[in-house]
């Protein structure tokens, strides 16, 4: 057959994408909060909406109607939330006329004249592998892909391509076959839509007059081996037609997303979880067997030495008791970094909790991004509180500057990167560009909500009494002995970040695939488990390295405990470079800057999250061991 359609003609190019579908997980059937099923009676109108055009190669979304597709009389945008706007979603109505239970064959949508500029635009979009995204009853259009190895095994891909390029010729998919599945039951009246599949075709249709049709024309579609393909350069106009087939399905409404969230790489995912657990158990064993036993022996020995004549010959971490809580250099920046890290930790924990409840499922378009932004704003209170408590422990006096830095430093870096990237997207006239009204709303959230909450948290933090330290700090700093090469800061910091990164790097692959390959991510149960493993791993590696550092009589542990875990952020960015070169086909400069700009934000977030856990756990650890010994 010379007919071109997505399920077969592009099968050979889909192997890499199919592997990435491991990001999708099977969801359990339950009613999601705020989402109720819609029942349609026979013959009732079913709205088909169009969303943005997306491309893995450019990462720049465009409005559906930037191409000369058929338009309704008036284009109406659906109400969007903040997350949808930030993601570049642009949901609009369409001229497709779907009626519940009414099958259609070769229904004429419209005829469009193709000017040279229109053809050039189609060619550019096909070269960049742009996909069309449609929505019926909140279900995205899916293309069924049958694997060659087994005819009964199939996968669903989100959306369908605009067209295809073959032998230096461009073909438009101008005939769409819609398969809509519905479910009926005695428990409710009418029918519920449980499936929406699209099969795109490229054909040349004939038209003939028909007074019974609204536009006076009807289309005649010839399919099969005799069908003429809609080659872009061969025709001055294009006819858009569609078929509608309604099919009863036993799938219940609560399970209708299972096809989109079907996972084939579950073994890989469980292996990743097992890998992370093994790292955590290894560290836990090291902490329990090596450190705890050693500390117990040390504390017993030191307490015996306190009353012995040879107390002057003591060695190890007790020797630095007069310097262990000495104020570090750049203490203000350290306090601000830890406070911002705690803000990110709190945001991540609450977001994952909401996701586990089903509130942030793919059904709620844009909900995940919007929730992260709002929660980051509201968690500013904890950032101000933790930063002020830590800064007060350092006996810092410039509390006003510290509070302002907490409110503006890292959020300012994030907003600055975002603003520059948005200008680049706006220059490409992409729908992914955030409007200035939305940008103003984000600034209002920052200045009107986040900044006051940071100040409020700092106020409560400074009002509380100082954290009582178990030992006094000497006025004259103790000289630090010459350290072995493996105890030098650069080595321990870079080694410390390996294990936290190793605990999450496989999950990171799934997350990045969902972001940059435009797939759904619904493995929040796995992600919550990985976050717990990450937090425990960071705490344990920081305590272990801090103990070895103090044993070597080096008391400059404040910054090193932070950076030894935070260095995993550098590994995340390094992995982003590897992923870019091996998995993506991005070539355009703006798209490249977009990718690395957003991955830089992700790496900084990871840097602060892991670093704050490392420092706070080390501080608790150091406070505990020096509280257990007698100091003369």
N, C-alpha and C positions, 0 to 999 in steps of 0.2 A: 504494500500500500504506500502511495506517495503522500498520504495525508499526514500532516504534522500535528502531533498533540503531545502534551507534556509528559504523559505517563511513559512513553516509549522513546520518543526522539531524543530526549535529554537524559535518558536513564544512565548512560555511560558517564555523564558528567556529575552525577549525583552521589557517587559513592562516599566522597568526603563528607558531604552534608548529612548523609544517612548516619555516618558514624557519630556525628555531633548530636544526633537525637537521643543519645544517652543522657542528655541534660533533662529529658522529660521523664517524669515519674508518674506512676499510677495513683490517682487520687481516690480516696474513699468517698462513697456516695453519701452526701448529707446536704441539707439545705443551708446555704450560706447566708449569713446575716445580711438583711437588706435586699436580698434577691428573691423575688417571687416568680413562679412560673406564669406565663401568659397563655390563656386558652383561646384558640381561634375556632370560630364556627365555620362550617362549609361555605366557601365562596368569599370569606372575609379577606380583606386586603392585608398582605404581609409586606412590610416595608423592607426594601433592600437598600442599605446605605453603603457608601464608599468611603474608604479611609485613605490615608496617604500612600503614595508610591514609595517603596523602600528598596534599597540596594545594599548588598553586603560589600560590594566593591567601592562604593563612595561614602556610605554611612550618612548621606544627605537625603532626607525625605523631601518629597515634593507633593503639592496639592494634586489630587487626581485629575482635576480639570485644567491643569497646565498643558495636558495633551488634548488633541481635538477629539475627545470622546463625546458621546451623546449627552446633552445636558437637559435637565428638567426645565420647565417654564421659569421657575425661580429657584436658585440654589440656596438652601437653608442649612446653616451649620448647626450641629447638635450642641447642647450645653456641655462644656468641657470643664473638668476640674483642673487644679493646678498641675497635677502629675501628668495629665494628658497633654497640656500645653508645653510643659518642659520636655516631654518625649517627642514633640512634633506631631502628635495626632491631629488630624483634621477630618472629622467625620461629617459627611454631607449627604443629602438625599440624592436619589438617582431616578431616572425615568423608567426603570424596570417595573413592570406591572405583574406582581405575583399575587395569586389568589389561592387560598387554602383548598387543596384537593383538585385544582384546575390544571390539568396537564396542557402544555403548549408545545407546538412543534414549529420550529423555524419562524418564530414571531419576530417581525421587523421592529427594530428599535429606532433606527434613523439611518439616513445616508449622509455622509460627510465628504465635502470636497477637500482634497488634499493638495495644498499649495506646497511649493518647494520647501518653505520654512517648516511646514508641518512634517514633511518627510524627513528632513534633517533632524528634527527633534525626536521623531520616532526612532531613527537610526541610533542617535546618541543614547537614548534610554535603553534600547535593546543591547547595545554594546556594553553598557554599564550594568546589565542584568537586573533591571528594575522589575519589581513584583507588584501586582495589583492586589489590594486588600479590600475585601468586601465583608459586610456584616449583615446577618439576618437574625433577628430575635436575640441579639447580643452574642451570637455565635460567629466567629470568623470563618471566612471561606477556606476550605481545605482542599488540597489536591491529593488524590489517592495515587500513591506510587506503588506499583506491584513489582516486587523484586524478581529478577530473572531466575534466580536459583530455585524458587518455589512459588508457583502461581498462587498458592493460598496464603502466602505471607505478604503483607502489605504495610505500608507506612503512610502517614499523613504529613504533608508539608503545608505550612501556613502560607496562604495566598497562591497566586499563579503568575507566570511571567507575561509581560506585555506582548512579546513575540520571540522569534528565534532567528539567529543568523546562521545560514548554512550555505557553503560554497560561494561565499561573498555575496549572497543575496539575503534580503531581509523580508521576513514574513510576519504579518500581524495576526495575532489571535483575535479574530473579529467575530467568531461564533462561539458562544459559551453554552455548555450543557450543565444546567443546574439540577442536582439531585438533592431534594429536600426530604428528610425523613421525619415522620411524625409518630407520636404515640398516643393512643386513646385508652381510656379505662372507665369503668363504671364509677370510679371514685370522683370523677370530675366531668364537667360538660365540655364538649368541644375536643380540640386536638392540641397537643403540645409539640413544638418543633424540637427534635433531638439530634438532628444532623444536617449539615450544609456542605455539600461537596460540589466542586466545579471542575469541569473537564474542558479546557480551552482547545479550540480548533482554528485552523487557518483554511478558509474556503472562499470561493467567489460565488456569491448568490445572485440569482436572477430576480428581478422584481417585475410585477405586473399589476395593472390597475385592479382595484377592488373597492367599490363604493362602500362596502360594509365596514371597511377599516377606517379608523379615525383620520389617518393621513392619506386615505385613498389608494394606498399601495399595500401589497402583500409580497412577502419574500418566498422564493423557492430555493431550497437548499439541496444541493447534490453532494452526497457524501460517498466515501469509499474510494476505491482505486481510480474512478473516473473523475473525481472532484478536482477542480482547478484550484491551485493554491493562491492565496491573497499575497502576491509578491508586491512589495511596496512601490518599486519603481515602474511597474508595468501598468498601473491603473491610476487615473486622475481622481478617483473617489473611492471610498470604502463604505461598505454596507455592514452595519452591526446588527446581528440577530442573536436569538437565544432560544434554547429549549428549556422547558420546565417539566420535571418528572417528580411526582409525589409518591413516596413509598412508605408503607407502614413498617414500623420497627418495634421490636420488643424492648429496646433500650429505654429505660425510665429517664425522666427529665433530670433527676439528680445525678445520673451517671453519664450525661451527654458529653461532658468534657473529657471523658476517659480516652477517647481517640486522640485528642490533642496532647494529652499528658501521658501517653503510653511510653514506657521505657523499655528499650531492648538491652541497654548496657548496665543492667542492675548488678551483674557480677563485678564489673569494673568499679561500680560505686561502692559496693560492700567491701571490696578490696581496699579502696581508699580509706573507708572508715576503720577497717582493721589495721591498716598501716598507721593511721593517726593514733589509734588506741595503743598499739605496740610502742610507739614513741613515748606516749604519756606514761605507760606502765614502766618502761625502761627508766625514765626520769624519776618516777615515784620510787622505784626500787633503789635507785642511786641515792635519793634523798634519805630514804628510810634506813638503808643498810650502812652507807658510808657516812653521811653527814650526821644523822641523829645519834648513831652510836659513838661517833668521834666526839661530837659536842658533849654528850653525856660524860664521856671519859675526861674531856678537857675541863668541864665544869667541876667535876669531882676533884680533879688534880689541883685546879686553881684554888678551890675553897680550902683544900688541905695546905697548900703553899701559903695561904694568907696568914697562917699562924706559925709557919716554919721559918727557920733562919735563912734558908736558901730561896726566899721569895724573890730576892734580887736577880736570881738566875732564870726567872720565868721566861718563856718564849711563846710565840704564837699570837693569836688574836687578842689575848688579854692585854698585851703590851701597848696596844693602840687605844685603850679605853679612854684616854684623855684627849683623843683626836677624832674618834670615830663619828661623832656628831658635829664635827666642825663645819661651819657654813661653807658650801661649795662656791666656786666662782660662777658668776652669771646665775645666781640663785633665783632671781626674778624670772628669767626666761624658763628655768627648770620648773618653777611653780606653775607658770602659765601653761607650759606644755603638758604637765601632768593633769592640770584642771581640764584642759581641752580634751585630753585622752579619756578622762572619766566621763565627760559629756558624750563622747562617741560610744563608749562602752554602754552607758545607760540607754542611749538611742538604739543600739543594736539589740540589746536584751528585750526592750519593750516591743520593738518592731517584730522580732522573731516570735514573741509571745502572741502578738496579734495575728501574725501569719499562721501560726499553729492553730489558732481558733478559726481560721478560714476567712477572716475579714479581709486579708490582702491577697486573695486568690486572683488568678488571671481574669475572672469574671468581672472584677472591679478594675476596669481599665485605668491605669495611672495611679491606683491607690497606693502601691508600694512606694513609688517615688515621692508622692505627696506626703505620706506618713513619715518617711525618713526626714524630709525637710521640716515638717512641723514638730516632730519629736526632737530633732536637733535644736530647734529654737527653744522649746520648753525646757530642755535639759540644761540650758544655760545656768540655771540655779545651782546645779551640782558642780558645774565648772567653777563658778565663783566661790562656792563654799570650800571645795577641796584645795583650790589654788591659794585661798587666803589662809587656810589652816596650815598648809605646808610653808607658806611664806612667813607666817608668824613663828613657826618652829625655827626658821632661819634667822629670827630676830630682825626681819626686814621692817623698815620704817616707812618706805615710800608706797603706802598701801593704795593711794589713788592711782598712781601710774600702773601698778600691778593689776588693779581691777580693770582699767581701761585696756591694757594689753590683752587680758583674758577675753574681754568682750570683742576686741577688734582685730587682734593679730592673725590668728588662724582663719576665722570666718572671712577676714579681709583678703587673705591669700586665695581662699576658695572662690570668693565672689570675683576677685580680679581675674583669675584664670577663666572663670565662666563667662565674664563680660567680654574678654578678648576673643574667646572662641565664638561667642554669640555674634560678634561683629563680623567674623570671618564667614559664619553661616549666612548671616544677613546679606553679605556681599555676593553670595552664590544664589540669592533669591530662593532659598530653601524654606519649606514650611517648618523646618526644625528651628528656625530663628525665633527666639522668645520675644514677643512684643514688648515694647517699652512700658506699656501699662502693667504687664505682668512683672517686669523687672522692678517697677516702682512698688508693686505689692510686696515683692520679696524684700526690698529695702525697708518697707514699713514693718514687716515681720521682724527683721533684724534689729532696727533701731527702736521700734515700738514695743517689742515683746522680749527678744533675746537679751538686749543690752540691759534693760531694767531688771530682768531676772538674774543676770550675772551680778549686777550691783547688789541686789537683795541677798543673794547667796554669799557674796563677799562680806556684806554687813553682818550677817549672822556668824560667819566664820571668824571675823576679827573680834566679835564680841565675846566669843568663848575663850576660856582660859587656855594658856599655852599647853601643848602636849608635854606632860612631865617626862623628861628624859632620865634614864636610870643612872647616868654618869655625868660628871661635870667635864667641861671642855677646858683644857689647859690654855694658858695665854700664849705660850710659845709652842709653835708647831713642832712635832717630832720629825726627825729626819727619816725619810723613807729609804730602806736599803735598796741596793741595785737589784732589779727584778730579772728573772729568767725571761728568755725570749717568748715563751708561751704564756707569760703573765703580763706581757705588754698590752696596753689598752687596745691598740689597733687589732691585735690578734684575737683577744677575748671578745671584743665587740662583734667582729665579723663571724666568729664561731658561734656566739650566742644566738644570732639570728637564724642559723641554719635549721635548728629543730622546730621553732615555731612555724617557719615557712614550710618545712617538711610535713608538718601536721595538717596543713591546709592546701597544699599546692594542687592536689588532685581535684578538690572541691572548687578551687579557684579556676581550674580549666572549665568546669561545667558552668560556673557563673559567667566567665568571659564569653563562652560560646553562646549563652543565652542573650548576652548584651550585644555582641558584635555579629552574631549569626541570626539574630531576630527570631529566636526560639522562646518558647514559654519556659519559665523556671518555677517549679512547684515543689521542690524537694526541701521544704523548710524544716521538716523533721530532721533530715540529715544535717542540714546547715546548723540547726540549734545544737545538735550533738557535737559537731565540729567546733562551734564557738566555745562550748564548755571545755572541750579538749584543748583548744588554743589557750584559753585563760589559765587552765591548770599548768599547761606546758610552760607558758611564760613565767608564771610564778615560781615553778620549780627550777627552771634553768637560771633565773635571776638569783634565787637564793643560793644555788650551788656555786655559781661564779663569785658571788659576793663573799661566801664563806672562804673559798680558796684564796681570794684576794686579801681578806683580812688575816688569814693564816700566814700569808707572805708579808705581813706587817705594812700593807698598803691601805691607808684609810680613806683614800679618795674614791669612795664607792658610790656616791650619789649619782653623778652623771653616768658612770659606767653601768650601773644597774638599769638605768633608763635606756641607754643606747644598746646594751647587749641584747635586749629584746626588740627594741625599735629598729635595729638594723635589718630585721626581717622585711621592713618596708622597702629597702634597697633591693632585696631579692625579688619582691613582688614586681618592682619596676623592671628588673632584669628579665623576669619571666614574661612580662608584657612585650618586651623587645623580641624575645624568642617566639612568642605567639604571633606577633605581627609578621615576622619573616617566614614562618612556617605554615601558618593557618589562614592568613588573610591575603587577599589580592588587591589591597588598597594601593593605588598608584598616584592619585591626585594630591598635590601639596596640602590643600585645605583639609582633605579627609585625613591625611597623615597627621597634621597638627591637631585635628579634632580627637583622633585616637589617643595620641600621646598626652594631650592636655587632660583628658578625662582619666587616663590611667595614672597620671601624676597626682591628681586629686585622690584617687583611690589608694595610691601608695602612701601619701601623706596621712590619710585617715588610718591606714593600717599601722604606720609608723607611730602615731600618737596613741592608738589603742593598745598596742603591745608594750610600748615603752612605759605607759602609765601603770599598767599591771605589774611590770617588772620592778619599777621603783617602789610602789606601795607594798608589794609583797616583801621586797628586800628590807624596807624600813621596818615592817612588822617583825621580820626575822631578826634583824640586828637589835631592835629594842628588846625582844624576848631573851636573846642569849646574854645580853649585858645586864638584864634584870636578874639573871640567875646566878651571878657570881658576886663574891664579896670584894669590894674595892676599898682599900684603906684611905 
